[in-house]
């Protein structure tokens, strides 16, 4: 059964082999009214969603 972390497995195996990894995604910023919460711009989030879809080939 395929799960949400199937695409992460190759990344984690790369870490074990000493391959550098980077985070790919929109930058979250603290919410003005409550700095314990993060805010992400929805337009940028949607753009990264399309990029993720292309990267994993679905």
CHARMM internal coordinates of N, CA and C (Angstrom, degrees):
IC EDIT
DIST 1 N 1 CA 1.4516
DIST 1 CA 1 C 1.5230
ANGL 1 N 1 CA 1 C 108.70
DIST 1 C 2 N 1.3016
ANGL 1 CA 1 C 2 N 117.30
DIHE 1 N 1 CA 1 C 2 N 126.35
DIST 2 N 2 CA 1.4619
ANGL 1 C 2 N 2 CA 122.08
DIHE 1 CA 1 C 2 N 2 CA -179.10
DIST 2 CA 2 C 1.5269
ANGL 2 N 2 CA 2 C 109.49
DIHE 1 C 2 N 2 CA 2 C -75.11
DIST 2 C 3 N 1.3135
ANGL 2 CA 2 C 3 N 115.98
DIHE 2 N 2 CA 2 C 3 N 139.76
DIST 3 N 3 CA 1.4569
ANGL 2 C 3 N 3 CA 120.52
DIHE 2 CA 2 C 3 N 3 CA 179.94
DIST 3 CA 3 C 1.5036
ANGL 3 N 3 CA 3 C 111.70
DIHE 2 C 3 N 3 CA 3 C -125.00
DIST 3 C 4 N 1.3172
ANGL 3 CA 3 C 4 N 115.07
DIHE 3 N 3 CA 3 C 4 N 176.03
DIST 4 N 4 CA 1.4581
ANGL 3 C 4 N 4 CA 121.52
DIHE 3 CA 3 C 4 N 4 CA -177.16
DIST 4 CA 4 C 1.5245
ANGL 4 N 4 CA 4 C 111.81
DIHE 3 C 4 N 4 CA 4 C -65.07
DIST 4 C 5 N 1.3130
ANGL 4 CA 4 C 5 N 117.71
DIHE 4 N 4 CA 4 C 5 N -23.34
DIST 5 N 5 CA 1.4602
ANGL 4 C 5 N 5 CA 120.16
DIHE 4 CA 4 C 5 N 5 CA -174.86
DIST 5 CA 5 C 1.5257
ANGL 5 N 5 CA 5 C 113.20
DIHE 4 C 5 N 5 CA 5 C -98.38
DIST 5 C 6 N 1.3332
ANGL 5 CA 5 C 6 N 117.90
DIHE 5 N 5 CA 5 C 6 N 6.21
DIST 6 N 6 CA 1.4639
ANGL 5 C 6 N 6 CA 120.44
DIHE 5 CA 5 C 6 N 6 CA 179.85
DIST 6 CA 6 C 1.5238
ANGL 6 N 6 CA 6 C 112.03
DIHE 5 C 6 N 6 CA 6 C -57.87
DIST 6 C 7 N 1.3289
ANGL 6 CA 6 C 7 N 117.48
DIHE 6 N 6 CA 6 C 7 N -39.44
DIST 7 N 7 CA 1.4685
ANGL 6 C 7 N 7 CA 120.66
DIHE 6 CA 6 C 7 N 7 CA -179.25
DIST 7 CA 7 C 1.5211
ANGL 7 N 7 CA 7 C 111.67
DIHE 6 C 7 N 7 CA 7 C -73.70
DIST 7 C 8 N 1.3315
ANGL 7 CA 7 C 8 N 117.50
DIHE 7 N 7 CA 7 C 8 N -18.39
DIST 8 N 8 CA 1.4603
ANGL 7 C 8 N 8 CA 121.39
DIHE 7 CA 7 C 8 N 8 CA -178.37
DIST 8 CA 8 C 1.5231
ANGL 8 N 8 CA 8 C 110.88
DIHE 7 C 8 N 8 CA 8 C -81.27
DIST 8 C 9 N 1.3039
ANGL 8 CA 8 C 9 N 117.30
DIHE 8 N 8 CA 8 C 9 N -27.51
DIST 9 N 9 CA 1.4587
ANGL 8 C 9 N 9 CA 121.18
DIHE 8 CA 8 C 9 N 9 CA -176.01
DIST 9 CA 9 C 1.5265
ANGL 9 N 9 CA 9 C 113.67
DIHE 8 C 9 N 9 CA 9 C -53.20
DIST 9 C 10 N 1.3525
ANGL 9 CA 9 C 10 N 119.56
DIHE 9 N 9 CA 9 C 10 N -47.36
DIST 10 N 10 CA 1.4749
ANGL 9 C 10 N 10 CA 118.35
DIHE 9 CA 9 C 10 N 10 CA 177.79
DIST 10 CA 10 C 1.5314
ANGL 10 N 10 CA 10 C 112.70
DIHE 9 C 10 N 10 CA 10 C -61.95
DIST 10 C 11 N 1.3245
ANGL 10 CA 10 C 11 N 116.39
DIHE 10 N 10 CA 10 C 11 N -33.98
DIST 11 N 11 CA 1.4652
ANGL 10 C 11 N 11 CA 119.68
DIHE 10 CA 10 C 11 N 11 CA 178.60
DIST 11 CA 11 C 1.5160
ANGL 11 N 11 CA 11 C 109.59
DIHE 10 C 11 N 11 CA 11 C -65.08
DIST 11 C 12 N 1.3291
ANGL 11 CA 11 C 12 N 116.39
DIHE 11 N 11 CA 11 C 12 N -46.44
DIST 12 N 12 CA 1.4616
ANGL 11 C 12 N 12 CA 119.95
DIHE 11 CA 11 C 12 N 12 CA -179.53
DIST 12 CA 12 C 1.5190
ANGL 12 N 12 CA 12 C 111.42
DIHE 11 C 12 N 12 CA 12 C -65.26
DIST 12 C 13 N 1.3184
ANGL 12 CA 12 C 13 N 118.34
DIHE 12 N 12 CA 12 C 13 N -36.89
DIST 13 N 13 CA 1.4613
ANGL 12 C 13 N 13 CA 119.60
DIHE 12 CA 12 C 13 N 13 CA 177.65
DIST 13 CA 13 C 1.5293
ANGL 13 N 13 CA 13 C 110.14
DIHE 12 C 13 N 13 CA 13 C -67.61
DIST 13 C 14 N 1.3326
ANGL 13 CA 13 C 14 N 116.76
DIHE 13 N 13 CA 13 C 14 N -32.30
DIST 14 N 14 CA 1.4591
ANGL 13 C 14 N 14 CA 120.68
DIHE 13 CA 13 C 14 N 14 CA 175.88
DIST 14 CA 14 C 1.5093
ANGL 14 N 14 CA 14 C 112.09
DIHE 13 C 14 N 14 CA 14 C -64.36
DIST 14 C 15 N 1.3192
ANGL 14 CA 14 C 15 N 116.32
DIHE 14 N 14 CA 14 C 15 N -35.62
DIST 15 N 15 CA 1.4728
ANGL 14 C 15 N 15 CA 120.58
DIHE 14 CA 14 C 15 N 15 CA 178.20
DIST 15 CA 15 C 1.5172
ANGL 15 N 15 CA 15 C 109.58
DIHE 14 C 15 N 15 CA 15 C -63.69
DIST 15 C 16 N 1.3043
ANGL 15 CA 15 C 16 N 116.50
DIHE 15 N 15 CA 15 C 16 N -42.11
DIST 16 N 16 CA 1.4724
ANGL 15 C 16 N 16 CA 119.91
DIHE 15 CA 15 C 16 N 16 CA 179.91
DIST 16 CA 16 C 1.5235
ANGL 16 N 16 CA 16 C 111.22
DIHE 15 C 16 N 16 CA 16 C -62.75
DIST 16 C 17 N 1.3339
ANGL 16 CA 16 C 17 N 117.11
DIHE 16 N 16 CA 16 C 17 N -27.98
DIST 17 N 17 CA 1.4696
ANGL 16 C 17 N 17 CA 120.67
DIHE 16 CA 16 C 17 N 17 CA 179.65
DIST 17 CA 17 C 1.5295
ANGL 17 N 17 CA 17 C 111.47
DIHE 16 C 17 N 17 CA 17 C -90.49
DIST 17 C 18 N 1.3231
ANGL 17 CA 17 C 18 N 118.11
DIHE 17 N 17 CA 17 C 18 N 3.64
DIST 18 N 18 CA 1.4492
ANGL 17 C 18 N 18 CA 120.64
DIHE 17 CA 17 C 18 N 18 CA 177.76
DIST 18 CA 18 C 1.5130
ANGL 18 N 18 CA 18 C 114.34
DIHE 17 C 18 N 18 CA 18 C 84.59
DIST 18 C 19 N 1.3351
ANGL 18 CA 18 C 19 N 118.45
DIHE 18 N 18 CA 18 C 19 N 19.26
DIST 19 N 19 CA 1.4558
ANGL 18 C 19 N 19 CA 122.06
DIHE 18 CA 18 C 19 N 19 CA 179.13
DIST 19 CA 19 C 1.5272
ANGL 19 N 19 CA 19 C 108.48
DIHE 18 C 19 N 19 CA 19 C -86.64
DIST 19 C 20 N 1.3270
ANGL 19 CA 19 C 20 N 116.70
DIHE 19 N 19 CA 19 C 20 N 127.56
DIST 20 N 20 CA 1.4585
ANGL 19 C 20 N 20 CA 120.38
DIHE 19 CA 19 C 20 N 20 CA 178.18
DIST 20 CA 20 C 1.5201
ANGL 20 N 20 CA 20 C 110.73
DIHE 19 C 20 N 20 CA 20 C -65.44
DIST 20 C 21 N 1.3121
ANGL 20 CA 20 C 21 N 116.32
DIHE 20 N 20 CA 20 C 21 N 142.75
DIST 21 N 21 CA 1.4604
ANGL 20 C 21 N 21 CA 121.24
DIHE 20 CA 20 C 21 N 21 CA 176.57
DIST 21 CA 21 C 1.5234
ANGL 21 N 21 CA 21 C 108.91
DIHE 20 C 21 N 21 CA 21 C -125.99
DIST 21 C 22 N 1.3090
ANGL 21 CA 21 C 22 N 116.00
DIHE 21 N 21 CA 21 C 22 N 159.54
DIST 22 N 22 CA 1.4549
ANGL 21 C 22 N 22 CA 121.40
DIHE 21 CA 21 C 22 N 22 CA 177.64
DIST 22 CA 22 C 1.5143
ANGL 22 N 22 CA 22 C 109.22
DIHE 21 C 22 N 22 CA 22 C -132.08
DIST 22 C 23 N 1.3160
ANGL 22 CA 22 C 23 N 116.23
DIHE 22 N 22 CA 22 C 23 N 157.16
DIST 23 N 23 CA 1.4526
ANGL 22 C 23 N 23 CA 121.70
DIHE 22 CA 22 C 23 N 23 CA 175.92
DIST 23 CA 23 C 1.5229
ANGL 23 N 23 CA 23 C 107.27
DIHE 22 C 23 N 23 CA 23 C -87.29
DIST 23 C 24 N 1.3107
ANGL 23 CA 23 C 24 N 116.43
DIHE 23 N 23 CA 23 C 24 N 133.48
DIST 24 N 24 CA 1.4488
ANGL 23 C 24 N 24 CA 121.70
DIHE 23 CA 23 C 24 N 24 CA 178.62
DIST 24 CA 24 C 1.5197
ANGL 24 N 24 CA 24 C 108.14
DIHE 23 C 24 N 24 CA 24 C -119.68
DIST 24 C 25 N 1.3071
ANGL 24 CA 24 C 25 N 115.84
DIHE 24 N 24 CA 24 C 25 N 114.74
DIST 25 N 25 CA 1.4577
ANGL 24 C 25 N 25 CA 118.77
DIHE 24 CA 24 C 25 N 25 CA 178.78
DIST 25 CA 25 C 1.5131
ANGL 25 N 25 CA 25 C 111.34
DIHE 24 C 25 N 25 CA 25 C 168.64
DIST 25 C 26 N 1.3216
ANGL 25 CA 25 C 26 N 114.87
DIHE 25 N 25 CA 25 C 26 N 173.48
DIST 26 N 26 CA 1.4602
ANGL 25 C 26 N 26 CA 118.53
DIHE 25 CA 25 C 26 N 26 CA -179.94
DIST 26 CA 26 C 1.5337
ANGL 26 N 26 CA 26 C 110.93
DIHE 25 C 26 N 26 CA 26 C -70.26
DIST 26 C 27 N 1.3029
ANGL 26 CA 26 C 27 N 115.92
DIHE 26 N 26 CA 26 C 27 N 150.45
DIST 27 N 27 CA 1.4610
ANGL 26 C 27 N 27 CA 121.77
DIHE 26 CA 26 C 27 N 27 CA -179.68
DIST 27 CA 27 C 1.5254
ANGL 27 N 27 CA 27 C 110.14
DIHE 26 C 27 N 27 CA 27 C -80.39
DIST 27 C 28 N 1.3202
ANGL 27 CA 27 C 28 N 116.84
DIHE 27 N 27 CA 27 C 28 N 123.27
DIST 28 N 28 CA 1.4583
ANGL 27 C 28 N 28 CA 121.25
DIHE 27 CA 27 C 28 N 28 CA 175.74
DIST 28 CA 28 C 1.5333
ANGL 28 N 28 CA 28 C 108.78
DIHE 27 C 28 N 28 CA 28 C -85.51
DIST 28 C 29 N 1.3207
ANGL 28 CA 28 C 29 N 115.68
DIHE 28 N 28 CA 28 C 29 N 145.70
DIST 29 N 29 CA 1.4650
ANGL 28 C 29 N 29 CA 121.47
DIHE 28 CA 28 C 29 N 29 CA 176.89
DIST 29 CA 29 C 1.5233
ANGL 29 N 29 CA 29 C 108.40
DIHE 28 C 29 N 29 CA 29 C -126.39
DIST 29 C 30 N 1.3414
ANGL 29 CA 29 C 30 N 117.93
DIHE 29 N 29 CA 29 C 30 N 153.79
DIST 30 N 30 CA 1.4623
ANGL 29 C 30 N 30 CA 119.53
DIHE 29 CA 29 C 30 N 30 CA 178.98
DIST 30 CA 30 C 1.5315
ANGL 30 N 30 CA 30 C 111.45
DIHE 29 C 30 N 30 CA 30 C -63.26
DIST 30 C 31 N 1.3114
ANGL 30 CA 30 C 31 N 115.64
DIHE 30 N 30 CA 30 C 31 N 140.40
DIST 31 N 31 CA 1.4582
ANGL 30 C 31 N 31 CA 122.38
DIHE 30 CA 30 C 31 N 31 CA 176.24
DIST 31 CA 31 C 1.5191
ANGL 31 N 31 CA 31 C 108.76
DIHE 30 C 31 N 31 CA 31 C -69.45
DIST 31 C 32 N 1.3318
ANGL 31 CA 31 C 32 N 117.33
DIHE 31 N 31 CA 31 C 32 N 132.80
DIST 32 N 32 CA 1.4776
ANGL 31 C 32 N 32 CA 121.58
DIHE 31 CA 31 C 32 N 32 CA -175.70
DIST 32 CA 32 C 1.5197
ANGL 32 N 32 CA 32 C 113.13
DIHE 31 C 32 N 32 CA 32 C -55.35
DIST 32 C 33 N 1.3273
ANGL 32 CA 32 C 33 N 116.85
DIHE 32 N 32 CA 32 C 33 N -46.37
DIST 33 N 33 CA 1.4656
ANGL 32 C 33 N 33 CA 120.58
DIHE 32 CA 32 C 33 N 33 CA -174.53
DIST 33 CA 33 C 1.5232
ANGL 33 N 33 CA 33 C 113.65
DIHE 32 C 33 N 33 CA 33 C -79.40
DIST 33 C 34 N 1.3184
ANGL 33 CA 33 C 34 N 117.22
DIHE 33 N 33 CA 33 C 34 N -18.06
DIST 34 N 34 CA 1.4601
ANGL 33 C 34 N 34 CA 120.89
DIHE 33 CA 33 C 34 N 34 CA -179.33
DIST 34 CA 34 C 1.5244
ANGL 34 N 34 CA 34 C 108.35
DIHE 33 C 34 N 34 CA 34 C -151.88
DIST 34 C 35 N 1.3245
ANGL 34 CA 34 C 35 N 118.07
DIHE 34 N 34 CA 34 C 35 N 93.56
DIST 35 N 35 CA 1.4669
ANGL 34 C 35 N 35 CA 121.42
DIHE 34 CA 34 C 35 N 35 CA -174.90
DIST 35 CA 35 C 1.5298
ANGL 35 N 35 CA 35 C 114.15
DIHE 34 C 35 N 35 CA 35 C -63.70
DIST 35 C 36 N 1.3311
ANGL 35 CA 35 C 36 N 117.97
DIHE 35 N 35 CA 35 C 36 N -7.73
DIST 36 N 36 CA 1.4670
ANGL 35 C 36 N 36 CA 120.20
DIHE 35 CA 35 C 36 N 36 CA 175.51
DIST 36 CA 36 C 1.5220
ANGL 36 N 36 CA 36 C 111.21
DIHE 35 C 36 N 36 CA 36 C -76.11
DIST 36 C 37 N 1.3408
ANGL 36 CA 36 C 37 N 116.37
DIHE 36 N 36 CA 36 C 37 N -14.49
DIST 37 N 37 CA 1.4627
ANGL 36 C 37 N 37 CA 121.64
DIHE 36 CA 36 C 37 N 37 CA -178.85
DIST 37 CA 37 C 1.5224
ANGL 37 N 37 CA 37 C 109.92
DIHE 36 C 37 N 37 CA 37 C -106.04
DIST 37 C 38 N 1.3124
ANGL 37 CA 37 C 38 N 116.25
DIHE 37 N 37 CA 37 C 38 N 150.09
DIST 38 N 38 CA 1.4574
ANGL 37 C 38 N 38 CA 121.53
DIHE 37 CA 37 C 38 N 38 CA 178.20
DIST 38 CA 38 C 1.5224
ANGL 38 N 38 CA 38 C 110.44
DIHE 37 C 38 N 38 CA 38 C -105.54
DIST 38 C 39 N 1.3258
ANGL 38 CA 38 C 39 N 115.17
DIHE 38 N 38 CA 38 C 39 N 153.15
DIST 39 N 39 CA 1.4547
ANGL 38 C 39 N 39 CA 122.46
DIHE 38 CA 38 C 39 N 39 CA 177.62
DIST 39 CA 39 C 1.5257
ANGL 39 N 39 CA 39 C 107.58
DIHE 38 C 39 N 39 CA 39 C -125.71
DIST 39 C 40 N 1.3385
ANGL 39 CA 39 C 40 N 115.30
DIHE 39 N 39 CA 39 C 40 N 137.95
DIST 40 N 40 CA 1.4570
ANGL 39 C 40 N 40 CA 121.46
DIHE 39 CA 39 C 40 N 40 CA 176.53
DIST 40 CA 40 C 1.5231
ANGL 40 N 40 CA 40 C 107.28
DIHE 39 C 40 N 40 CA 40 C -127.83
DIST 40 C 41 N 1.3215
ANGL 40 CA 40 C 41 N 116.77
DIHE 40 N 40 CA 40 C 41 N 132.74
DIST 41 N 41 CA 1.4563
ANGL 40 C 41 N 41 CA 121.64
DIHE 40 CA 40 C 41 N 41 CA 178.42
DIST 41 CA 41 C 1.5302
ANGL 41 N 41 CA 41 C 109.00
DIHE 40 C 41 N 41 CA 41 C -63.76
DIST 41 C 42 N 1.3409
ANGL 41 CA 41 C 42 N 116.93
DIHE 41 N 41 CA 41 C 42 N 125.86
DIST 42 N 42 CA 1.4603
ANGL 41 C 42 N 42 CA 120.98
DIHE 41 CA 41 C 42 N 42 CA -175.34
DIST 42 CA 42 C 1.5229
ANGL 42 N 42 CA 42 C 113.47
DIHE 41 C 42 N 42 CA 42 C -65.50
DIST 42 C 43 N 1.3191
ANGL 42 CA 42 C 43 N 117.64
DIHE 42 N 42 CA 42 C 43 N -33.30
DIST 43 N 43 CA 1.4743
ANGL 42 C 43 N 43 CA 119.90
DIHE 42 CA 42 C 43 N 43 CA 178.17
DIST 43 CA 43 C 1.5310
ANGL 43 N 43 CA 43 C 109.98
DIHE 42 C 43 N 43 CA 43 C -64.77
DIST 43 C 44 N 1.3229
ANGL 43 CA 43 C 44 N 116.17
DIHE 43 N 43 CA 43 C 44 N -44.11
DIST 44 N 44 CA 1.4732
ANGL 43 C 44 N 44 CA 119.61
DIHE 43 CA 43 C 44 N 44 CA 178.93
DIST 44 CA 44 C 1.5238
ANGL 44 N 44 CA 44 C 110.85
DIHE 43 C 44 N 44 CA 44 C -68.53
DIST 44 C 45 N 1.3319
ANGL 44 CA 44 C 45 N 116.62
DIHE 44 N 44 CA 44 C 45 N -37.57
DIST 45 N 45 CA 1.4579
ANGL 44 C 45 N 45 CA 120.29
DIHE 44 CA 44 C 45 N 45 CA 178.19
DIST 45 CA 45 C 1.5269
ANGL 45 N 45 CA 45 C 110.50
DIHE 44 C 45 N 45 CA 45 C -62.00
DIST 45 C 46 N 1.3220
ANGL 45 CA 45 C 46 N 116.97
DIHE 45 N 45 CA 45 C 46 N -42.52
DIST 46 N 46 CA 1.4695
ANGL 45 C 46 N 46 CA 121.18
DIHE 45 CA 45 C 46 N 46 CA 177.69
DIST 46 CA 46 C 1.5288
ANGL 46 N 46 CA 46 C 110.69
DIHE 45 C 46 N 46 CA 46 C -63.95
DIST 46 C 47 N 1.3301
ANGL 46 CA 46 C 47 N 116.87
DIHE 46 N 46 CA 46 C 47 N -38.89
DIST 47 N 47 CA 1.4692
ANGL 46 C 47 N 47 CA 120.40
DIHE 46 CA 46 C 47 N 47 CA 178.71
DIST 47 CA 47 C 1.5325
ANGL 47 N 47 CA 47 C 110.48
DIHE 46 C 47 N 47 CA 47 C -62.96
DIST 47 C 48 N 1.3170
ANGL 47 CA 47 C 48 N 117.36
DIHE 47 N 47 CA 47 C 48 N -42.68
DIST 48 N 48 CA 1.4632
ANGL 47 C 48 N 48 CA 120.19
DIHE 47 CA 47 C 48 N 48 CA 178.36
DIST 48 CA 48 C 1.5224
ANGL 48 N 48 CA 48 C 111.15
DIHE 47 C 48 N 48 CA 48 C -69.30
DIST 48 C 49 N 1.3165
ANGL 48 CA 48 C 49 N 116.75
DIHE 48 N 48 CA 48 C 49 N -31.71
DIST 49 N 49 CA 1.4566
ANGL 48 C 49 N 49 CA 120.19
DIHE 48 CA 48 C 49 N 49 CA 176.16
DIST 49 CA 49 C 1.5263
ANGL 49 N 49 CA 49 C 110.40
DIHE 48 C 49 N 49 CA 49 C -60.01
DIST 49 C 50 N 1.3270
ANGL 49 CA 49 C 50 N 116.01
DIHE 49 N 49 CA 49 C 50 N -43.65
DIST 50 N 50 CA 1.4643
ANGL 49 C 50 N 50 CA 120.12
DIHE 49 CA 49 C 50 N 50 CA 177.38
DIST 50 CA 50 C 1.5332
ANGL 50 N 50 CA 50 C 110.79
DIHE 49 C 50 N 50 CA 50 C -64.91
DIST 50 C 51 N 1.3129
ANGL 50 CA 50 C 51 N 116.51
DIHE 50 N 50 CA 50 C 51 N -39.69
DIST 51 N 51 CA 1.4647
ANGL 50 C 51 N 51 CA 120.45
DIHE 50 CA 50 C 51 N 51 CA 178.21
DIST 51 CA 51 C 1.5270
ANGL 51 N 51 CA 51 C 110.77
DIHE 50 C 51 N 51 CA 51 C -64.57
DIST 51 C 52 N 1.3372
ANGL 51 CA 51 C 52 N 117.79
DIHE 51 N 51 CA 51 C 52 N -44.90
DIST 52 N 52 CA 1.4689
ANGL 51 C 52 N 52 CA 120.81
DIHE 51 CA 51 C 52 N 52 CA 177.88
DIST 52 CA 52 C 1.5236
ANGL 52 N 52 CA 52 C 109.99
DIHE 51 C 52 N 52 CA 52 C -58.33
DIST 52 C 53 N 1.3327
ANGL 52 CA 52 C 53 N 116.08
DIHE 52 N 52 CA 52 C 53 N -43.53
DIST 53 N 53 CA 1.4733
ANGL 52 C 53 N 53 CA 120.79
DIHE 52 CA 52 C 53 N 53 CA -179.44
DIST 53 CA 53 C 1.5313
ANGL 53 N 53 CA 53 C 110.28
DIHE 52 C 53 N 53 CA 53 C -59.15
DIST 53 C 54 N 1.3275
ANGL 53 CA 53 C 54 N 116.51
DIHE 53 N 53 CA 53 C 54 N -42.31
DIST 54 N 54 CA 1.4673
ANGL 53 C 54 N 54 CA 120.11
DIHE 53 CA 53 C 54 N 54 CA 178.48
DIST 54 CA 54 C 1.5265
ANGL 54 N 54 CA 54 C 111.84
DIHE 53 C 54 N 54 CA 54 C -66.62
DIST 54 C 55 N 1.3298
ANGL 54 CA 54 C 55 N 116.60
DIHE 54 N 54 CA 54 C 55 N -39.82
DIST 55 N 55 CA 1.4705
ANGL 54 C 55 N 55 CA 120.70
DIHE 54 CA 54 C 55 N 55 CA -178.10
DIST 55 CA 55 C 1.5227
ANGL 55 N 55 CA 55 C 112.60
DIHE 54 C 55 N 55 CA 55 C -65.55
DIST 55 C 56 N 1.3228
ANGL 55 CA 55 C 56 N 116.49
DIHE 55 N 55 CA 55 C 56 N -38.03
DIST 56 N 56 CA 1.4581
ANGL 55 C 56 N 56 CA 118.41
DIHE 55 CA 55 C 56 N 56 CA -178.60
DIST 56 CA 56 C 1.5169
ANGL 56 N 56 CA 56 C 112.66
DIHE 55 C 56 N 56 CA 56 C -91.93
DIST 56 C 57 N 1.3474
ANGL 56 CA 56 C 57 N 116.03
DIHE 56 N 56 CA 56 C 57 N -2.87
DIST 57 N 57 CA 1.4480
ANGL 56 C 57 N 57 CA 120.98
DIHE 56 CA 56 C 57 N 57 CA 171.87
DIST 57 CA 57 C 1.5108
ANGL 57 N 57 CA 57 C 116.32
DIHE 56 C 57 N 57 CA 57 C 73.63
DIST 57 C 58 N 1.3187
ANGL 57 CA 57 C 58 N 117.37
DIHE 57 N 57 CA 57 C 58 N 28.71
DIST 58 N 58 CA 1.4667
ANGL 57 C 58 N 58 CA 117.76
DIHE 57 CA 57 C 58 N 58 CA 178.30
DIST 58 CA 58 C 1.5133
ANGL 58 N 58 CA 58 C 111.60
DIHE 57 C 58 N 58 CA 58 C -109.36
END
COOR INIT
IC SEED 1 N 1 CA 1 C
IC BUILD
